[in-house]
């Protein structure tokens, strides 16, 4: 059961607390951040594809990127630093591919 663990309730509390804070401060608005040359639905589609790929990679690696970077980096693991280097390199490569849609 996904609601048996504390992490599910923490996420719900985070979302509710953030929404309440935004409403109280008058800064709550719905919107989709996107570039000038990209419509809302393709942006959501690409976000979904990216999320699925990240989820698949995390499942394949049996862990998440932040856990590997933080825990492995804290223990000075060579594998963690190699992973982080390639993770950031892949991010920069992806940035060059999608940059034209954001200008």
TABELQUI-V485238 format. One record per pair of residues at least 12 apart in sequence whose ideal C-beta (glycine too) atoms are under 10 Angstrom apart, sorted by sequence separation. I is the first residue (numbers start at 0). GAP is how many residues later the second one is. If there is no record, write none. Layout:
i: {I/I}
gap: {GAP/GAP}
This chain:
i: {31/33/67/68/71/33/66/32/68/69/31/67/68/67/64/68/64/67/68/60/64/56/56/49/49/45/45/42/41/37/37/38/34/36/37/34/36/37/34/35/36/34/35/36/33/34/35/33/34/32}
gap: {12/12/12/12/12/13/13/14/14/14/15/15/15/16/18/18/19/19/19/22/22/30/33/44/48/52/55/58/59/60/62/62/63/63/63/64/64/64/65/65/65/66/66/66/67/67/67/68/68/69}
